[in-house]
C-alpha cells in the first residue's frame, strides 16, 4: 500500500487553493489519506483509480458541492447511497453549518464513514446503516446522490421519504438529458426537475452536471 501513497496525486491545493481555506484543505487531505489506507482491504474505490482520486472523486465532489451549497437553503442534507463518502464528506467539510446524514446499506462502508468523520473531527454528520426506503415517510428535507441510481429509479424509490418542497440534488454525467427524458410522466407530477449547473472536472475531459429535483406538494 505504501507504493500507492507514492503514486497518488494530490493536486487539490493547486486547483482550489484560492477558493478553500487552510482547514478545509487539511481536512480534505486527511480524507484522501484515509481513503487510500482503507481502499485495498475494503474495495472503496477501484484500485486502478487510486493515483487520480484527487481528480476523479475530490475535484468532482468539490465542484459539485459548490453548486449545491450555493443553491440549497436548508440546514440538513441526506447523502443517499453514501458509499465511500462522496460527496457527503466533502459537503460536510465545506459547510459545517449544514448537517450531513449518510445513508448506506453496506456495513463495511458504514464503519469507514464513521471512522473517517471521527478522524477528521466532523461534528455535523450522522451515519445510518439503512436502506433509504426504510426511513420515515417525509423525513428528508434535502438530499444528494452521486452514484446511487439512475434519475428515474432514484426519484421512484425515494418519493415517499422526501418531504413536500424538499430538494434532491443529483451529480450526473453529460448524458443527464437522456435520464431526464426517461422519467415516467407519473413521476413528473411528483417532482419538478431543474438543471442548475455544469462543470468540467479539473484537468480532465469530463463534463458533469447537477440536477435538482424538488418534491411537489
Legacy VTK file of the C-alpha trace (Angstrom):
# vtk DataFile Version 3.0
C-alpha trace
ASCII
DATASET POLYDATA
POINTS 217 float
0.000 0.000 0.000
2.956 2.321 0.581
3.560 2.283 -3.172
0.043 3.633 -3.749
0.744 6.590 -1.450
3.781 7.450 -3.562
1.812 7.199 -6.812
-1.301 9.024 -5.603
-1.586 12.604 -6.804
-2.754 15.420 -4.540
-3.425 18.490 -6.689
-6.328 19.957 -4.703
-4.260 22.861 -3.260
-3.074 23.678 -6.785
-6.597 23.615 -8.201
-8.586 25.092 -5.295
-6.033 26.846 -3.075
-7.568 30.240 -3.766
-11.110 29.001 -3.027
-10.619 26.862 0.082
-9.164 27.788 3.457
-6.303 26.006 5.217
-8.613 23.968 7.460
-10.684 22.735 4.518
-7.567 21.757 2.569
-6.139 19.929 5.601
-9.386 18.003 6.212
-9.746 17.050 2.547
-6.180 15.756 2.575
-6.909 13.677 5.672
-9.937 12.167 3.923
-7.678 11.369 0.955
-5.106 9.614 3.148
-7.755 7.550 4.953
-9.372 6.568 1.656
-6.027 5.378 0.318
-5.330 3.485 3.522
-8.637 1.598 3.558
-9.313 1.156 -0.158
-7.296 -2.002 -0.750
-8.879 -4.034 2.037
-12.386 -2.586 1.756
-12.717 -2.056 -2.017
-13.883 1.526 -1.508
-12.747 2.607 -4.963
-11.198 0.890 -7.955
-7.522 0.253 -7.242
-6.646 1.436 -10.746
-8.144 4.852 -9.900
-6.014 5.385 -6.765
-3.414 7.634 -8.457
-6.153 10.038 -9.599
-8.529 10.018 -6.624
-7.895 13.742 -6.275
-9.294 14.354 -9.750
-11.977 11.671 -10.168
-13.546 11.945 -6.715
-12.299 15.010 -4.826
-12.267 17.650 -7.574
-15.571 16.312 -8.907
-17.219 16.497 -5.478
-15.759 19.904 -4.603
-17.029 21.443 -7.833
-20.493 19.899 -7.490
-20.685 20.766 -3.781
-20.095 24.439 -4.518
-23.048 24.445 -6.927
-25.253 22.590 -4.434
-24.339 24.716 -1.409
-24.953 27.915 -3.351
-28.454 26.730 -4.241
-29.522 24.879 -1.069
-31.407 26.940 1.509
-31.925 24.281 4.181
-29.776 23.065 7.075
-29.795 19.306 6.567
-28.790 17.125 3.609
-29.016 13.346 3.370
-26.331 11.655 1.261
-28.325 8.756 -0.198
-26.197 5.738 -1.072
-23.273 7.422 0.664
-20.787 4.671 -0.233
-17.207 5.886 0.136
-18.211 9.386 1.267
-18.605 11.344 -1.970
-19.955 13.919 -1.993
-21.157 13.805 1.643
-17.813 14.081 3.447
-16.761 16.883 1.104
-20.032 18.735 1.710
-19.574 18.355 5.481
-16.057 19.799 5.260
-17.012 22.721 3.026
-20.008 23.831 5.114
-20.072 22.808 8.761
-23.352 24.656 9.330
-25.181 22.046 7.233
-25.868 18.684 8.872
-24.949 15.780 6.594
-26.632 12.417 7.188
-25.126 9.419 5.435
-27.474 6.578 4.470
-25.647 3.424 3.377
-26.630 -0.253 3.233
-23.164 -1.864 3.248
-21.846 -2.396 6.755
-18.146 -2.020 5.966
-18.734 1.305 4.263
-20.829 2.482 7.204
-17.881 1.719 9.501
-15.489 3.548 7.172
-17.738 6.621 7.111
-17.919 6.650 10.904
-14.147 6.264 11.120
-13.217 8.957 8.617
-15.695 11.506 10.023
-14.319 10.911 13.530
-10.750 11.119 12.246
-11.423 14.483 10.608
-13.423 15.682 13.610
-16.644 16.417 11.781
-19.406 17.305 14.245
-22.097 17.983 11.631
-22.571 14.370 10.497
-24.649 11.299 11.283
-24.358 7.818 9.748
-27.275 5.415 9.244
-26.885 1.758 8.273
-30.148 1.572 6.380
-31.930 1.497 3.048
-33.305 4.904 2.160
-36.705 3.308 1.541
-36.828 2.299 5.219
-36.542 5.849 6.538
-39.607 7.539 7.991
-42.030 8.842 5.387
-41.492 12.554 4.677
-38.381 12.701 6.878
-35.887 14.006 4.285
-35.915 17.773 3.748
-32.837 17.835 1.488
-30.865 15.125 -0.256
-27.947 14.424 -2.566
-26.719 11.439 -4.586
-23.640 10.844 -6.693
-23.873 7.239 -7.875
-26.987 5.910 -6.195
-29.176 5.043 -9.185
-30.435 6.373 -12.487
-32.512 9.512 -12.078
-35.868 7.761 -12.746
-35.075 4.965 -10.246
-33.769 7.355 -7.607
-36.899 9.505 -7.785
-39.182 6.471 -7.756
-37.502 4.793 -4.790
-37.300 7.919 -2.623
-40.602 9.645 -3.406
-42.196 8.670 -0.065
-39.298 9.613 2.217
-38.856 13.160 0.884
-40.959 15.908 2.423
-43.018 18.179 0.207
-40.861 21.044 -1.011
-37.608 19.165 -0.375
-34.734 19.433 -2.859
-32.874 16.335 -4.067
-29.568 17.024 -5.876
-28.050 14.576 -8.357
-24.493 14.603 -9.703
-24.682 13.358 -13.277
-22.555 12.790 -16.382
-23.048 14.670 -19.635
-25.759 12.141 -20.520
-28.092 13.621 -17.922
-30.620 14.818 -20.515
-31.364 11.232 -21.548
-32.064 10.309 -17.932
-34.400 13.268 -17.540
-36.202 12.344 -20.749
-36.753 8.799 -19.467
-38.531 9.895 -16.265
-42.090 8.483 -16.399
-44.905 11.002 -16.693
-46.310 9.907 -13.318
-43.077 10.918 -11.561
-43.126 14.311 -13.260
-46.335 15.031 -11.342
-44.416 14.343 -8.094
-41.071 16.007 -8.850
-40.058 19.237 -10.579
-36.756 18.720 -12.408
-34.249 21.533 -12.901
-30.726 21.631 -14.337
-28.849 24.016 -12.049
-25.216 23.808 -13.133
-22.471 22.364 -15.317
-18.772 21.924 -14.634
-15.692 20.299 -16.167
-13.659 18.158 -13.768
-10.253 19.778 -13.254
-7.612 18.781 -15.818
-9.923 16.170 -17.366
-12.224 15.996 -20.355
-15.101 15.007 -18.079
-18.267 17.065 -18.270
-20.661 16.863 -15.319
-23.949 18.431 -14.257
-26.019 18.958 -11.141
-29.727 18.216 -11.482
-32.211 19.309 -8.803
-35.485 17.510 -8.239
-37.950 19.313 -5.967
-40.733 17.279 -4.348
-44.088 18.803 -5.188
-46.739 19.225 -2.538
LINES 1 218
217 0 1 2 3 4 5 6 7 8 9 10 11 12 13 14 15 16 17 18 19 20 21 22 23 24 25 26 27 28 29 30 31 32 33 34 35 36 37 38 39 40 41 42 43 44 45 46 47 48 49 50 51 52 53 54 55 56 57 58 59 60 61 62 63 64 65 66 67 68 69 70 71 72 73 74 75 76 77 78 79 80 81 82 83 84 85 86 87 88 89 90 91 92 93 94 95 96 97 98 99 100 101 102 103 104 105 106 107 108 109 110 111 112 113 114 115 116 117 118 119 120 121 122 123 124 125 126 127 128 129 130 131 132 133 134 135 136 137 138 139 140 141 142 143 144 145 146 147 148 149 150 151 152 153 154 155 156 157 158 159 160 161 162 163 164 165 166 167 168 169 170 171 172 173 174 175 176 177 178 179 180 181 182 183 184 185 186 187 188 189 190 191 192 193 194 195 196 197 198 199 200 201 202 203 204 205 206 207 208 209 210 211 212 213 214 215 216
